[in-house]
Amino acid sequence: MKTVIAITLAVLLSACASSPYTYHVEPTPILKQKTPYKVSQVSVNLTLGHGAIEGDTTFANKTELESQFRNYLEASLKEKGLLAAENTEGLSVSFSIDFKRRFHLGGGALGKPEVSHSVVIQDGDKALASFGKRNYTTKYAYLEDLAVNLEIAAFSWDQEDEPRDIELISKLIVEELINAGK
């Protein structure tokens, strides 16, 4: 009986001890929900899923997506009070986002995107921490998610709605970012 309890306790403690963050400097100088950040780089790897129309310019291209992500990431940091002001100290953050656009109805309507991201927090050229998440999609609040799914099912989720996905993804990434540190 003692062995079963010891094994169960060990499994629970090891599960609780895992962290999504990799710290490259110990102890980390990053303070959870206090460190200000500068968005130094946003790189988007855009892939088009099945049903994309060759040469269609209806949807945002890679450069436009990078700009939209940068704007939403900075707005989310500013909303949290953690966007470093111009000419002030703050840690630099590089974002790499894989964004797979999924299509419905012959390329005229969208489904939820498939997303992966990796983030590196730096002080100058020195990497302090990194984290990431793979193969996820947008998940809105319960009733809003239901409404979005109904729009997708009705083939009416389109280029005008895609910025809502980008904003939600940006907020999720920033939430992970500000919770890095000790």
N, C-alpha and C positions, 0 to 999 in steps of 0.2 A: 504494500500500500504506500509506504514512504517513497519507494522508487517511482511509482506512478505520479505522485504529487510532485516530486523533484523534477521529473521529465516535463510535466505539464507547466510548472513554473518556469523552467528554462526556456521552453518554447514561447510562452507568453512574453517573457522578458526580452528575448531576442527579436520578437516581432515588434515590440514597442520601441526597441532601441534603433531600429532602422530609420534612416533619414533620407529624404529625397535629395539632400544637398551633399556635395563633395567639397570639403574645405581643403584648400591647397596651402593655407597658412594657419598654423595653430599656435597660440589661440587666435581665433579670427577677430579682426578689428571691426567686423560688421555687427552693428547693433540692431537687433530685431525691432522693426517698426519705428526706427529712429534715424537710421542712416539715410542721408539724401543721395539721390542718384542722378546721373546724367545719361541720357540715351546717346551712346556714341555711334552705334551701328545697328541697322535693321536690315537683315538679308532675308528675302523671301524666295523660296524655291517653289514656283508655281507649276503644278502639273494639272493637265486637263483630263478628267475622267471620260469614260465611255459616253458617246453622244455629242461630244464637242464638235462644233462646226468649224472646219478649217478656215482661217482668215477672218473669223467673226470678231468684230471690235466692240460688240455690245457690252462686254464685261471688262472690268479693270484688268490692265496688263500687269506684269511683274513690277514695273517701276511705280505705277499707281498704287498697287497693293502695299509696297514698301512705304510709300508716303502715308497711306491711310493707317497702317499699323503704327508708324512713328507718331502720328498725330494722336491716335487713341492711347498709345502707351504713355506718352507725355501727359495727356489730359488725365489719365488714371492716376499717375504719380502726383500730379498737381492737386487732384481731388483729395488724395491722402495726405497732402502736405509734405511730400517727400521728393518733389522734383527740385533738384539743385538749381538755384537761380544762376543767371549768366555771371561769369567771372567769380563764382564762389566755389568752395571746395565741395566735392561730392565724388562718389565712386562712379567710374564709367561702367556702362553695361552694354554688352553686345548681345543682340537677339538674332537667332537663326530660326526661321519658321518654314516648315514644309507645309504647303497648303495645296491640298488636292481638291479641285473644284469638281463636284459631281453634278451631272446633268440629267434632266428628265425631258420628255416630250421633244425629242429630236434636237436638243441643244437650246431650246428656248426658255426653259425653266430650270431652276436649280434644286438640288437636294442639299442636305447638310454637308458641309465640307469635312474632309478627313484631315486632321491636323497633327503635327508633331512639332515640338520646339525644344531648343536648347539655349541656355542663357549662361553667359560668363560675366562675373563681376570682377572688375579690375581696379587696381590703384596704379595709374600710369600703365606700364607694360607688364606689371606683375599680377597674375591671376590669383584672386583671393578665394573665390568659390565658383561653383558651377552647379547647374541643375537642369533637368529637362523632363519632358513627358512625351510619350509616343502614342500614336494612333488613337486619338480621341476625336470627338465631335462636339458640337455645341449642345448645351443642355440649359435651357432657360428655366425660370421659375415655373412651377407646375402648370398654372393656367396659361401662362404665356407660351410655354413649350407645346401645350395642346393646340393653341391657336396657330403657332408656327407649323406644326405637323399637319394641320388641316390645310393651311396655305400650300404646303408642299404637295399634299395629296391632290389638291385642286389644280396643280401645275401653275400656281401664280406666285411662287417665291422666285424672284428674279434679280436683275442687276441692281434694282433700287433697294432690295432687302439685304444684299450681301454686306453692306457696311454694318448692319446690326450684328451679323456674325463676327465681323472683324473687331467691333467694339467689345463684344462679350469675350472673345478669345483674349484680347488685350487686357481686359480687367482680370481675367483668371491668371494670366501670366504675372501681372503686377502684384496680385495677391500673394502668389508664391514668392516673388522677389522680395517684398517687404517683410516676409516672415523668415527670410534667411538671417542667420546670425545667432548670437547668444543674447 
